[in-house]
Amino acid sequence: MPSQNPIEELKKRFNPEAARNVSATYLLSIKGQSGGSWITRIEDGRCEFIALNGNELSSEPDCRISVSAEDLEMIMAGRLTAMTAALSGMLAIEGELGLAMQLVPIFFEGQAPFI
């Protein structure tokens, strides 16, 4: 799975029903292979990924999430929970922790939540 684009995989996994009452902007930074930074907007059951490509942020995101491509692959494969990754420092969260927790049912159906 390393050659797979993590953003394309997240788009496939997006659960609009779980995102119905979420309205937030995230900055997702993936380090390593297939890495980069994306503004991720979730609003009313819709999700949009906007690649930054070195561009400045037009506004401050509600939550910043940083993870290596390898650790994200382990989370997506179910070999690592987002909570374990966050507690061990593999997944860094800045901003509202509650917003980060909302991403688990939206993208990682069936995984244990952060708390």
C-alpha positions as a printed NumPy array, in Angstrom:
array([[  0.   ,   0.   ,   0.   ],
       [  2.933,   2.485,   0.279],
       [  2.545,   3.637,  -3.329],
       [ -1.114,   4.504,  -2.814],
       [ -1.965,   8.162,  -2.377],
       [ -3.217,   8.576,   1.217],
       [ -5.573,  11.424,   0.253],
       [ -7.251,   9.299,  -2.446],
       [ -7.701,   6.554,   0.154],
       [ -9.247,   9.023,   2.639],
       [-11.621,  10.283,  -0.087],
       [-12.788,   6.685,  -0.679],
       [-13.298,   6.12 ,   3.041],
       [-15.224,   9.355,   3.664],
       [-18.529,   8.618,   5.431],
       [-20.94 ,  11.492,   4.658],
       [-23.459,  10.242,   7.236],
       [-20.874,  10.477,  10.048],
       [-19.939,  13.985,   8.844],
       [-23.504,  15.292,   8.691],
       [-23.226,  17.517,  11.771],
       [-19.533,  18.389,  11.435],
       [-18.377,  21.784,  10.23 ],
       [-14.612,  22.227,  10.514],
       [-11.425,  22.976,   8.617],
       [ -8.356,  20.812,   9.188],
       [ -4.767,  21.167,   8.036],
       [ -3.538,  17.655,   7.311],
       [  0.238,  17.359,   6.971],
       [  1.607,  14.016,   5.833],
       [  5.361,  13.571,   6.04 ],
       [  7.317,  11.19 ,   3.813],
       [  6.353,   9.328,   0.657],
       [  3.162,  10.669,  -0.975],
       [  3.286,  13.409,   1.629],
       [  2.237,  17.024,   1.532],
       [ -0.211,  19.388,   3.171],
       [ -3.925,  19.616,   2.51 ],
       [ -6.683,  21.835,   3.797],
       [ -9.553,  19.479,   4.544],
       [-12.976,  21.096,   4.822],
       [-15.853,  19.067,   6.199],
       [-19.277,  20.643,   6.167],
       [-22.816,  19.236,   6.09 ],
       [-21.78 ,  15.748,   4.988],
       [-19.328,  16.954,   2.324],
       [-15.549,  16.778,   2.308],
       [-13.054,  18.718,   0.235],
       [ -9.262,  18.247,   0.128],
       [ -7.254,  21.215,  -1.178],
       [ -3.528,  20.664,  -1.754],
       [ -1.47 ,  23.557,  -0.424],
       [  1.618,  23.006,  -2.645],
       [  3.599,  25.546,  -0.644],
       [  0.812,  28.14 ,  -0.734],
       [  0.044,  30.125,   2.383],
       [ -3.09 ,  29.392,   4.377],
       [ -5.903,  31.809,   3.613],
       [ -7.274,  31.326,   7.133],
       [ -6.255,  29.478,  10.279],
       [ -7.608,  25.882,  10.383],
       [ -9.691,  24.717,  13.354],
       [ -7.36 ,  21.764,  13.862],
       [ -3.889,  20.775,  12.589],
       [ -2.97 ,  17.118,  12.229],
       [  0.508,  15.904,  11.373],
       [  1.478,  12.268,  10.725],
       [  4.036,  10.334,   8.697],
       [  2.835,   8.497,   5.598],
       [  3.921,   5.174,   7.154],
       [  1.986,   5.761,  10.382],
       [ -1.096,   6.9  ,   8.446],
       [ -0.945,   3.697,   6.395],
       [ -0.844,   1.635,   9.603],
       [ -3.878,   3.554,  10.923],
       [ -5.774,   3.058,   7.64 ],
       [ -4.866,  -0.649,   7.595],
       [ -6.217,  -1.033,  11.125],
       [ -2.841,  -2.067,  12.579],
       [ -2.702,   1.102,  14.697],
       [ -5.564,   3.113,  16.157],
       [ -5.625,   6.876,  15.839],
       [ -5.772,   7.064,  19.637],
       [ -2.619,   4.974,  20.095],
       [ -0.847,   7.031,  17.419],
       [ -1.856,  10.289,  19.143],
       [ -0.85 ,   9.102,  22.625],
       [  2.528,   7.832,  21.4  ],
       [  3.306,  11.059,  19.549],
       [  3.139,   9.492,  16.069],
       [  0.088,  11.611,  15.294],
       [  0.37 ,  15.253,  16.339],
       [ -2.772,  17.298,  16.947],
       [ -2.873,  21.064,  17.442],
       [ -6.117,  22.894,  18.072],
       [ -9.4  ,  21.383,  19.147],
       [ -8.928,  17.76 ,  20.166],
       [-12.687,  17.23 ,  19.873],
       [-12.538,  18.043,  16.17 ],
       [ -9.746,  15.524,  15.65 ],
       [-11.814,  12.901,  17.486],
       [-14.688,  13.486,  15.064],
       [-12.509,  12.278,  12.178],
       [-12.407,   8.69 ,  13.486],
       [-16.005,   7.74 ,  12.52 ],
       [-15.761,   9.878,   9.359],
       [-12.681,   8.12 ,   7.936],
       [-11.941,   5.114,  10.161],
       [-15.294,   3.374,  10.659],
       [-15.061,   0.633,  13.252],
       [-11.892,   1.901,  14.957],
       [-11.889,   2.782,  18.601],
       [-12.393,   6.506,  19.152],
       [ -9.656,   8.659,  20.656],
       [-11.131,   8.509,  24.158]])
